[in-house]
Amino acid sequence: MDFLPLHFNLRGAPVLLVGGGEIARRKAVLISEAGAVLVCVAPKLEFDLTALSADHAWREKTFEAADVMGMRLVVAATDDAVVNEAVSRAAQAQNLPVNVVDQPNLSTVIFPAIVNRSPVLLSVGTGGSSPVLTRYLREQLEALVPQSLVRVAAYLKSRRPRLKAVIPDIRTRRITTEAFFAGPGFSHAEAGEDDLADGYLFEPTQGVGEVFLVGAGPGDPDLLTLKALQLLQRADVILYDNLVSAKVLDRARRDATFEYVGKQSGLNSTPQNSINARLVTLARQGLRVVRLKGGDPFIFGRGGEELAELIEAGIAFQVVPGITAASGCAAYAGIPLTHRDYAQSVRFVTGHPKNASVDLPWHEMVSPGQTLVFYMGLGGLSEICTQLIRHGKAVETPVAVISKGTTPESVSVMGDLETTPGLVARAQLPSPTLIIVGEVLRAPSVRPLLVKAID
């Protein structure tokens, strides 16, 4: 280990900053946020130091060794190698920690990359070997650490004295806190619901877990929301359907239990009432359960039915929306669902209704100026096109069928209401598919971005 990582308390402490340019400004902001009192030494200052704090001071001069006296930390942020080396020597002669920006060989301390969820603070460094790699690692942590941890940390800090009084044994207290993290109390603390969180911290109920209905998006794992990714990393059990790609599942916690509960036309499928019951059973075992659904849980995802079951059973839950297929697939294909020149509204329609037939209010769907998006409509494509023509939609109305949208396997076919069913049959497009009908398909951005167009 090249450097020992420490979190340095500088509140109210004097810190010397040598330099007055942009690099010095960035260090001044960071050190000021830590509550230090800055003394900046530079012949010229290119930023307003006192705007950071009225306690900060600028000495308009060149650096001298005596400037380090009485300081808690010394930072050199100049582009002059001679000055930087002089600052390092002077600080080390007084046994003061010194950082010379981008010169670890002259530094006794280095600045890590920081993920700030104060009072939670994460730091990552590469020993000065690669600042770019350090920033990359910080970006990965930023995606995994929710902003809501600020509230959790504040809650636990406020409850710590009471918890120590109620549970004096340190081992029992640790086990209790770990159980709190694994249950609904943690989510209540994240949401700022401190009174509800208290019930799980001070009067824990054994065997009660939590369920998260999470939208996985349309296929591309990079379209997962940060919240979805964070919950996948925390889940004990993940129930997923056939619309969730393997690459999305790869983002989940490695030791989680995965249960497939998919439904596919013409194949053995998991009944919805079995899925509902399974969610309740797992939660009652004290597990954190993620119900991972393609797209968004509440857009043709039957999340409402699962939610009703959880409410009836008294199970705590959260809903995490996802990017629905209509938005994701259309965007990746360059299709604007609304466009001021072509459509002023968009309508999402299921092509596989509850009664298993495409029985829809067709007279409402032939109005001009709207885009129609049919989910799960591949098997009923011919009837959809026939009904739209029969109810007055122009035969030449453009139609796009997108298979496995947003993924590398995406294939798209484009025609009109008369030709598209035949084109799709010849292309043998696999499910899942999305059908888009409307004049927006004439927008200039569309044809070049469709993966495959069959004339």
Secondary structure, DSSP 8 states (H G I E B T S, - for coil): --S-------TT-EEEEE--SHHHHHHHHHHHHTT-EEEEE-S---S-GGGT-TT-EEE-S---GGGGTT-SEEEE--S-HHHHHHHHHHHHHTT--EEETT-GGG-SS---EEEEETTEEEEE--TTS-HHHHHHHHHHHHHHS-TTHHHHHHHHHHHHHHHHHH---HHHHHHHHHHHHTSHHHHHHHTT-HHHHHHHHHS--TT--EEEEEE-BSS-GGGS-HHHHHHHHH-SEEEE-TTS-HHHHTTS-TT-EEEE----TTS----HHHHHHHHHHHHHTT-EEEEEESB-TTSSS-HHHHHHHHHHHT-EEEEE----HHHHHHHHTT--S-BTTTBSEEEEEESS-TTSS----GGGS--TTEEEEEES-STTHHHHHHHHHHTT--TT-EEEEEESTTSTT-EEEEEETTTHHHHHHHHT--SSEEEEESGGGGSTTTGGGSS----
